[in-house]
Amino acid sequence: MEYITVLRAIAILAVLTVHVNLLTPRGQSLGPTFELLISNGARGVQLFYLLSAFTLFLSFNNRSATEKKPIRNYFIRRFFRIAPLYYVAILYYLWQDGTGPRYWLGDAKGISTANIASNFLFVHGFSPYWINSVVPGGWSVAVEVLFYSLLPFLFTRIKNIQQACIFTIIALVLRIVMVRFLFHYPLIADKDLWSNYLFLFLPNQLPIFGLGIILYFIIYDNQKIKFSFKFLFVIAVCTITALAVKPDLFVFEAFYFGAGFLLLAYALHRYHPVVLFNRFFLYVGKVSYTLYLTHFAVVFLLTRFNLANFIRIDNPATAPLNYMLNYIIVLSLSVAVSTVLYYTVEEPMQRVGKRLLRIVNN
């Protein structure tokens, strides 16, 4: 499905906009509009989540009809898809950044053995001190894996688009209850760190996965999509009331982006503009996971060896040009590193997973 690969490329290219800005010299302004666009590049992670739910539902549906033990096989495939490269990232970033104090550790003096172990076991999403302190961006992998664990259960319970909508609404309500309660009753002293954790953790991101499930039923469900007008009426009244009383009660900014991504995905599964459906986007989409984990290292090394900001920035008008040059440098180097890792780690380990599946299924 080329349009899924293209959407993955869009997602990682958006994420890069945020972290490339770390190279911009302190105090240098890119302009309010440009900086707003850059900051919203972080929503590329939500696009990854939507695509993950969509493709996993599609894959699970296709394989459950032909495999005797689809759940076991599903977890084997997920492990060899995610784990090997993430383990390489753990070892590399521990070497690069050491185990000393950092923002995500709060008051802790350094990374503990338990923290490292939690990353290897993919349970680091349960702690605000562990979720993002070992691997930069590792929080999204934690959220992904937790959703992986829910997927077989959700697949057996969600059978049509109406149930997918109900699940998404339940996820939104769960988000309200958990985030608001935990915000007022924090479990750690650092309020800023706790607030950031409440944005990152799974309950806050679960509605985005719900949108991906809705997308699956819109595009690939064989049954005719039918809605109960009573159901639509209740949803409409609740939505209008919530927006009138408090616009961010049920939905949050990332959810609006998720709704836009759903429409974009639905459009691109039929409409293939040349500006997106070309070798560049297809290749970037193919190595997007590797690119996500490696671009942090490229930004770090460019900063360490002062290999960025080649355009003079004493004139504010040149600041965006300097940023774009930095972006091209980061993207080019990250793709080069990702290509090596994709063909030496990611793809070979996926083949190992496939061979293991052939053995256990015989």
C-alpha positions as CSV (number, residue, x, y, z in Angstrom):
1,M,0.0,0.0,0.0
2,E,2.0,2.9,-1.3
3,Y,-0.2,5.5,0.3
4,I,0.6,4.2,3.7
5,T,4.3,4.4,3.0
6,V,3.8,8.0,1.7
7,L,1.9,8.9,4.9
8,R,4.8,7.4,7.0
9,A,7.2,9.7,5.1
10,I,5.0,12.7,5.8
11,A,4.9,11.7,9.5
12,I,8.7,11.4,9.9
13,L,9.4,14.5,7.8
14,A,7.1,16.5,10.1
15,V,8.8,15.1,13.2
16,L,12.2,16.2,11.9
17,T,11.0,19.8,11.7
18,V,10.8,20.0,15.5
19,H,14.2,18.5,16.3
20,V,16.1,20.3,13.5
21,N,15.1,23.5,15.3
22,L,17.3,22.4,18.1
23,L,20.2,23.5,15.9
24,T,18.9,27.1,15.6
25,P,21.1,29.4,17.7
26,R,19.6,30.5,21.0
27,G,17.8,33.8,20.7
28,Q,17.4,33.5,16.9
29,S,13.8,34.0,15.9
30,L,12.4,32.3,12.8
31,G,9.2,34.3,13.0
32,P,5.9,33.4,14.8
33,T,4.2,31.7,11.8
34,F,7.3,29.6,10.8
35,E,7.9,28.6,14.4
36,L,4.3,27.6,14.8
37,L,4.5,25.4,11.8
38,I,7.7,23.8,13.1
39,S,6.3,23.1,16.5
40,N,3.2,21.4,15.1
41,G,5.5,19.0,13.2
42,A,5.5,17.1,16.5
43,R,2.0,15.9,15.5
44,G,3.7,13.6,13.0
45,V,3.8,11.1,15.9
46,Q,0.0,11.1,16.0
47,L,0.0,10.3,12.3
48,F,2.2,7.3,13.1
49,Y,-0.3,6.2,15.7
50,L,-3.2,6.5,13.4
51,L,-1.4,4.5,10.7
52,S,-0.4,1.9,13.2
53,A,-3.9,1.2,14.4
54,F,-5.1,1.1,10.8
55,T,-2.5,-1.3,9.4
56,L,-2.5,-3.6,12.5
57,F,-6.3,-4.0,12.2
58,L,-5.9,-4.8,8.5
59,S,-3.1,-7.2,9.0
60,F,-4.8,-9.0,11.9
61,N,-7.9,-9.4,9.9
62,N,-6.1,-10.9,6.9
63,R,-3.9,-13.2,9.0
64,S,-6.5,-14.4,11.5
65,A,-8.4,-16.0,8.7
66,T,-5.5,-18.1,7.5
67,E,-3.3,-18.8,10.6
68,K,-4.0,-21.3,13.4
69,K,-2.4,-19.1,16.1
70,P,-2.7,-15.5,14.8
71,I,-2.1,-13.9,18.3
72,R,1.1,-15.7,18.9
73,N,2.3,-15.0,15.4
74,Y,1.2,-11.4,15.7
75,F,3.4,-10.8,18.8
76,I,6.4,-12.5,17.2
77,R,6.1,-10.2,14.1
78,R,5.8,-7.1,16.3
79,F,8.8,-8.0,18.4
80,F,11.1,-8.5,15.4
81,R,9.7,-5.4,13.8
82,I,10.3,-3.1,16.7
83,A,12.7,-4.6,19.2
84,P,16.1,-5.2,17.4
85,L,16.5,-1.7,16.2
86,Y,15.3,-0.2,19.5
87,Y,17.8,-2.3,21.4
88,V,20.6,-0.9,19.2
89,A,19.2,2.6,20.0
90,I,19.3,1.9,23.7
91,L,23.0,0.9,23.6
92,Y,24.0,3.8,21.3
93,Y,22.3,6.5,23.3
94,L,23.6,5.2,26.6
95,W,27.1,5.5,25.0
96,Q,26.3,8.9,23.5
97,D,24.6,10.6,26.5
98,G,25.9,8.5,29.3
99,T,23.8,7.7,32.4
100,G,24.0,11.1,34.1
101,P,21.2,13.5,35.1
102,R,18.8,14.9,32.5
103,Y,15.4,16.6,32.3
104,W,13.4,13.4,32.1
105,L,15.0,11.9,35.2
106,G,13.8,14.8,37.4
107,D,15.8,14.8,40.6
108,A,17.4,11.5,40.0
109,K,21.2,11.5,39.8
110,G,21.3,9.1,36.8
111,I,19.8,6.3,34.8
112,S,19.2,3.3,36.9
113,T,19.4,-0.4,36.0
114,A,15.7,-0.7,36.4
115,N,15.2,2.2,33.9
116,I,17.4,0.4,31.3
117,A,15.6,-2.9,31.9
118,S,12.2,-1.2,31.5
119,N,13.3,0.0,28.0
120,F,14.4,-3.5,27.0
121,L,11.1,-4.8,28.2
122,F,9.1,-2.0,26.6
123,V,7.4,-1.0,29.9
124,H,9.1,2.3,30.3
125,G,5.8,4.1,29.4
126,F,4.6,3.4,33.0
127,S,7.0,5.8,34.6
128,P,7.5,9.5,34.0
129,Y,11.2,9.1,34.8
130,W,11.7,6.2,32.4
131,I,9.4,7.0,29.4
132,N,11.9,9.2,27.6
133,S,15.1,9.3,29.5
134,V,17.2,6.6,27.8
135,V,16.3,6.8,24.1
136,P,15.3,10.2,22.7
137,G,11.8,9.8,21.4
138,G,11.5,6.5,23.1
139,W,8.2,7.5,24.6
140,S,6.4,7.0,21.3
141,V,7.8,3.4,21.1
142,A,6.5,2.8,24.6
143,V,3.1,4.0,23.7
144,E,3.1,1.9,20.4
145,V,4.0,-1.3,22.2
146,L,1.4,-0.8,24.9
147,F,-1.2,-0.4,22.1
148,Y,0.2,-3.6,20.5
149,S,-0.7,-5.4,23.6
150,L,-4.3,-4.2,23.5
151,L,-4.8,-4.8,19.8
152,P,-5.9,-8.5,19.8
153,F,-8.5,-7.7,22.5
154,L,-9.7,-4.7,20.6
155,F,-9.9,-6.6,17.3
156,T,-12.2,-9.2,18.9
157,R,-14.5,-6.5,20.3
158,I,-14.7,-3.8,17.6
159,K,-16.5,-5.3,14.6
160,N,-17.9,-2.2,12.7
161,I,-17.4,1.5,12.3
162,Q,-20.1,2.3,14.9
163,Q,-18.3,0.3,17.5
164,A,-15.0,2.0,16.4
165,C,-16.6,5.4,17.0
166,I,-17.9,4.3,20.4
167,F,-14.4,3.1,21.4
168,T,-12.9,6.4,20.3
169,I,-15.5,8.3,22.4
170,I,-14.8,6.0,25.4
171,A,-11.1,6.7,24.9
172,L,-11.8,10.4,24.9
173,V,-13.8,10.2,28.1
174,L,-11.1,8.0,29.7
175,R,-8.6,10.6,28.7
176,I,-10.6,13.3,30.5
177,V,-11.0,11.4,33.7
178,M,-7.4,10.1,33.9
179,V,-5.6,13.3,32.8
180,R,-7.6,15.7,34.9
181,F,-7.5,13.5,38.0
182,L,-3.8,12.8,37.7
183,F,-3.1,16.4,37.0
184,H,-4.7,17.5,40.2
185,Y,-3.2,14.6,42.2
186,P,0.3,14.2,40.8
187,L,2.4,11.2,41.7
188,I,5.7,13.0,41.6
189,A,6.9,16.4,42.9
190,D,8.0,17.9,39.6
191,K,4.8,19.4,38.2
192,D,6.3,20.3,34.8
193,L,7.7,16.8,34.2
194,W,4.4,15.3,35.4
195,S,2.4,17.5,33.0
196,N,4.5,16.4,30.1
197,Y,4.2,12.8,31.0
198,L,0.4,13.1,31.1
199,F,0.5,14.3,27.5
200,L,2.8,11.4,26.4
201,F,1.3,8.4,28.1
202,L,-1.1,6.0,26.4
203,P,-4.5,7.1,27.8
204,N,-3.9,10.6,26.3
205,Q,-3.0,9.1,22.9
206,L,-5.6,6.3,22.8
207,P,-8.2,8.4,20.9
208,I,-5.8,8.8,18.0
209,F,-5.5,5.0,17.7
210,G,-9.3,5.0,17.7
211,L,-9.3,7.2,14.7
212,G,-7.0,4.7,12.9
213,I,-9.5,1.9,13.7
214,I,-12.3,4.1,12.2
215,L,-10.2,4.6,9.1
216,Y,-9.8,0.8,8.7
217,F,-13.6,0.3,8.7
218,I,-14.1,3.2,6.3
219,I,-11.6,1.9,3.7
220,Y,-11.3,-1.8,4.1
221,D,-14.4,-3.2,5.8
222,N,-16.5,-5.2,3.4
223,Q,-19.8,-4.6,5.1
224,K,-21.9,-1.6,4.3
225,I,-21.4,1.2,6.7
226,K,-24.6,1.9,8.6
227,F,-25.2,4.4,11.4
228,S,-28.0,4.5,13.9
229,F,-29.6,7.9,13.6
230,K,-30.3,7.7,17.3
231,F,-26.6,7.1,17.9
232,L,-25.7,10.1,15.6
233,F,-28.2,12.3,17.5
234,V,-26.7,11.5,20.9
235,I,-23.1,12.0,19.6
236,A,-24.1,15.3,18.0
237,V,-25.7,16.7,21.1
238,C,-22.8,15.6,23.3
239,T,-20.3,17.1,20.9
240,I,-22.1,20.4,20.6
241,T,-22.6,20.7,24.3
242,A,-19.0,19.9,25.1
243,L,-17.7,22.5,22.6
244,A,-20.2,25.1,23.9
245,V,-19.2,24.6,27.5
246,K,-15.5,23.9,27.2
247,P,-13.9,23.4,23.7
248,D,-11.1,21.3,25.0
249,L,-13.2,19.0,27.2
250,F,-13.5,16.0,24.9
251,V,-10.9,16.8,22.3
252,F,-7.5,18.2,22.3
253,E,-5.2,19.7,19.7
254,A,-3.6,16.4,18.7
255,F,-7.0,14.9,18.2
256,Y,-7.9,17.6,15.7
257,F,-4.8,16.8,13.8
258,G,-5.7,13.1,14.0
259,A,-9.1,13.9,12.4
260,G,-7.2,15.8,9.6
261,F,-4.8,12.9,9.1
262,L,-7.8,10.5,8.8
263,L,-9.2,12.6,5.9
264,L,-5.7,12.9,4.4
265,A,-5.3,9.1,4.5
266,Y,-8.7,8.5,3.0
267,A,-8.0,10.9,0.2
268,L,-4.5,9.4,-0.6
269,H,-5.8,5.8,-0.8
270,R,-7.5,6.9,-4.1
271,Y,-5.7,10.0,-5.1
272,H,-1.9,9.7,-5.9
273,P,-0.4,13.1,-6.6
274,V,3.1,12.9,-8.1
275,V,4.5,15.4,-5.6
276,L,4.0,12.7,-2.9
277,F,4.0,9.4,-4.8
278,N,7.6,9.3,-6.0
279,R,10.8,7.6,-5.1
280,F,11.8,10.1,-2.4
281,F,8.7,9.8,-0.3
282,L,8.4,6.0,-0.8
283,Y,12.0,5.5,0.3
284,V,11.7,7.8,3.3
285,G,8.5,6.1,4.3
286,K,10.2,2.7,4.1
287,V,13.0,3.6,6.5
288,S,10.8,5.9,8.6
289,Y,11.2,3.9,11.8
290,T,14.9,3.7,11.5
291,L,15.0,7.4,10.6
292,Y,12.9,8.3,13.7
293,L,15.4,6.6,16.0
294,T,18.6,7.9,14.3
295,H,17.9,11.5,13.5
296,F,18.3,12.5,17.2
297,A,21.9,11.2,17.0
298,V,22.6,13.2,13.8
299,V,21.3,16.4,15.5
300,F,23.5,15.8,18.5
301,L,26.6,15.1,16.4
302,L,26.1,18.2,14.2
303,T,25.8,20.3,17.4
304,R,28.8,18.6,19.0
305,F,31.1,19.2,16.1
306,N,29.6,22.6,15.1
307,L,28.5,21.4,11.6
308,A,25.4,23.4,11.3
309,N,24.2,27.0,10.7
310,F,26.4,27.8,7.7
311,I,24.2,30.7,6.6
312,R,24.9,34.0,8.4
313,I,22.0,34.8,10.7
314,D,22.8,38.4,11.7
315,N,20.0,39.3,9.3
316,P,16.6,37.9,10.5
317,A,15.5,37.4,6.9
318,T,18.2,34.7,6.5
319,A,17.1,32.7,9.6
320,P,14.5,30.5,7.7
321,L,17.1,29.8,5.0
322,N,19.5,28.7,7.6
323,Y,16.9,26.5,9.1
324,M,16.1,24.9,5.8
325,L,19.7,24.2,5.1
326,N,20.0,22.6,8.5
327,Y,16.9,20.5,7.7
328,I,18.4,19.3,4.4
329,I,21.7,18.3,6.2
330,V,19.9,16.5,9.0
331,L,17.6,14.7,6.6
332,S,20.4,13.7,4.2
333,L,22.7,12.3,6.9
334,S,19.8,10.6,8.8
335,V,18.7,8.9,5.6
336,A,22.3,7.7,5.0
337,V,22.6,6.3,8.5
338,S,19.1,4.8,8.4
339,T,19.9,3.1,5.1
340,V,22.8,1.3,6.6
341,L,20.8,0.2,9.7
342,Y,17.8,-0.7,7.7
343,Y,19.7,-3.2,5.6
344,T,22.0,-4.5,8.4
345,V,19.6,-4.6,11.3
346,E,15.9,-3.9,10.6
347,E,15.3,-5.9,7.5
348,P,17.5,-8.9,8.4
349,M,15.8,-9.2,11.8
350,Q,12.4,-9.2,10.2
351,R,13.6,-12.1,8.0
352,V,14.7,-13.9,11.2
353,G,11.2,-13.3,12.6
354,K,9.6,-14.8,9.4
355,R,11.9,-17.8,9.6
356,L,10.9,-18.3,13.3
357,L,7.3,-18.2,12.3
358,R,7.8,-20.8,9.6
359,I,9.4,-23.1,12.2
360,V,6.8,-22.7,15.0
361,N,3.9,-23.0,12.5
362,N,5.1,-26.3,11.0
